[in-house]
């Protein structure tokens, strides 16, 4: 069954947001290339980056066996794929979607051969 495997928190001020979540939940942050910080929560892990547009909200990534299959299902069910299939080299692929209620979520397919 597809499940949430990752979340992303956009921030206007990453330093301030990291301080907030560290003090509130004791989350751990590790910077990786590309101005991105992995978040260790002790459960489902996440990431944080500089907000890319004013409407960007927290996004949950749901692991699926096939991005292509599930992206087609998203559209068949009346929702939208708003960011097409993108690779995360050596990790996998994702698409970003809007559900029928205009909520953002992402699909994730793990693939070590992603380029």
C-alpha positions in Angstrom: 0.0 0.0 0.0 1.4 3.4 -0.9 2.5 5.4 2.2 4.1 8.7 3.1 7.9 8.3 3.0 9.1 11.9 3.0 7.9 15.4 3.5 9.3 18.8 2.5 9.1 22.1 4.4 9.6 25.2 2.4 10.9 28.2 4.4 11.3 31.9 3.7 14.2 31.9 6.3 15.7 28.5 6.5 17.9 29.3 9.5 14.9 30.6 11.5 12.8 27.5 10.5 15.6 25.1 11.4 15.9 26.8 14.8 12.1 26.6 15.3 11.8 22.9 14.5 15.0 22.0 16.4 13.7 23.7 19.6 10.1 22.5 19.2 10.7 18.8 18.2 14.5 18.3 18.6 14.6 17.4 14.9 18.1 17.0 13.4 19.2 18.8 10.2 22.0 17.7 7.8 22.9 19.9 4.8 23.3 18.2 1.5 24.3 19.7 -1.9 21.8 22.0 -3.5 20.9 24.2 -0.5 18.8 21.3 0.9 18.6 20.1 4.5 17.6 16.5 5.4 15.4 16.4 8.5 15.8 13.5 11.0 12.6 13.1 13.0 13.1 9.7 14.5 10.3 8.6 12.1 9.4 9.6 8.6 12.3 11.8 7.4 11.9 15.1 5.6 13.7 17.9 3.9 13.8 21.7 4.0 14.6 24.2 1.4 14.2 27.9 0.6 10.6 28.5 -0.5 10.4 28.6 -4.3 7.1 30.5 -4.7 4.8 32.2 -2.3 2.1 29.5 -2.5 4.5 26.6 -1.8 3.4 24.6 1.3 4.5 21.5 3.1 4.5 18.6 0.6 4.1 14.9 1.5 5.8 12.3 -0.8 3.9 9.1 -1.2 5.9 6.0 -2.3 4.4 4.2 -5.3 5.6 1.3 -7.4 5.3 3.2 -10.7 5.2 7.0 -11.1 3.9 6.7 -14.6 1.0 4.4 -13.6 0.0 6.6 -10.6 0.4 9.9 -12.4 -2.1 8.5 -15.0 -4.4 7.5 -12.2 -4.2 11.0 -10.7 -5.4 12.6 -14.0 -8.0 9.9 -14.6 -9.5 10.7 -11.2 -9.8 14.4 -12.0 -6.7 15.7 -10.3 -3.6 17.3 -11.9 0.1 16.6 -12.3 1.6 20.1 -11.9 5.3 19.1 -12.0 6.1 16.4 -14.4 8.3 13.4 -13.7 11.7 14.6 -12.4 14.8 12.6 -11.5 16.7 12.7 -8.2 19.9 11.2 -9.5 20.7 7.8 -7.9 17.6 8.0 -5.7 14.4 7.9 -7.8 11.7 10.0 -9.5 8.9 12.3 -8.3 5.9 14.2 -9.7 4.0 16.9 -7.9 0.2 16.8 -8.0 -2.9 18.8 -7.0 -5.7 16.6 -5.7 -9.4 17.4 -6.5 -9.4 19.8 -3.5 -6.3 21.7 -4.7 -4.0 20.1 -2.0 -0.4 19.5 -3.1 1.1 16.1 -2.7 3.9 14.3 -4.5 4.4 10.7 -5.8 7.8 9.1 -5.3 9.3 6.1 -7.1 12.6 4.8 -5.7 15.1 3.9 -8.5 18.9 3.8 -7.9 19.4 4.2 -11.7 17.6 7.5 -11.9 19.5 10.1 -13.9 
